[in-house]
């Protein structure tokens, strides 16, 4: 059996790492929750906030093609066709096997 001092040290370190782990997970939201929140913002009419959140999501996870897709769709709604095309092209570059991205890009090109 470990001496009482050693057990106390392990307990303190364990508690510290547990608290720090929980803080870190709250400080950096996961990609899925950020996308979900952006969709909820867009559905409630808060398009500017949704675009800002998707922009932040892209900054944190530049390989997340869904964020480019959703932001591109929001740009389509706002008739910002150049921005929509940029985002949809990037989404296609990241996920060329997703056929719906090509349809969205075609829609943006036709509207442009």
N, C-alpha and C positions, 0 to 999 in steps of 0.2 A: 504494500500500500504506500502511495506517495505521501510525503510529509504534508501537513496542513498548509504550509506556506506555498508549496508547489501547486496544490489543488486550487488555492485562492488565486494564484497567478493565472492558471489555466482558465478559471471561471471569468476573471476580468478580461483576459484576452479574447475569449469566446464571445463575451457580451459586446466588446468593442467591435469585433469583426462583424457580428450580426447587425449592430446598429449602422455601421458604415456601409454594409452591403445594402441595407434597406434605403439609406439616403441616396446612394448612387443610383439605385433603380428608379427612384422617384425623380431624380434630377434629369435623367435622360429618358424621355418617353420612348416606348418601342414604336417601330414603324407602323404596325397594324393599328395601334390606338391613334396615332397621328393621322393616318389616312381616314379612319373612322370619324374622327373629330372634324376633319376637313369636309367630309361628305355631309355630316350633320349641319355644319355651318352653311354649306351651299344650299342644302334643302330648306333651311330656314331663311334664305334670302340674303345671307351675309357673305356675298361673293368675294368682296375684298379681303375679308378675314380668312376665308377658305384658301384663296390664292396665296396669301401671306404664309399660312401654315404649310401649304404644299411646297412653297419656295424654301421654307426652313427644313422641311422633310428632305427635299432634294439636296440641300446643303449638307445635311447630316448623313444621307444615304444616297449618293449620286448614282448608284446602280439600280435603284428602285424604279423600274419602268412604270409601275402603276401610278406613281406620283406625277410623272410626266404626262401620262394619259389623262388623269383626272384634271390636272391643271390645263392641259390642252383643250379638254372639253369645256371647261369654264371660260377659257378664252374664246372658244367658238360661240358660246352663248353671248358673250360681250361684243361679238363681231370684231375681235382683235385677231384677224385671220393669220397675219404674219407670225404672231406669237404662238398661235395654235399650231401652225405648221412646224415651227421650230421644236415645240414640245413633242408633237406626234412623231416627227422624224427621229428625235432622240429616243422615244419609247420604242420605235421600230428597230433602231440600231441595237438597243439593249435586249429586245425580245422579238426577233424577226419571225418567230414561229406563231405569233399571235395574229390571226387573220382579221380580227375586229379592228386592230390598229390601222390596217391598210384602208378599211372602209371609212374610218374616222378621218384619216388623212385625205382621202378622196373627197369627202364632204367639205373639208376645209379648202381644198384646191378649187373645187367648183364654186364655192362662195367667194373666193378671192377673185 
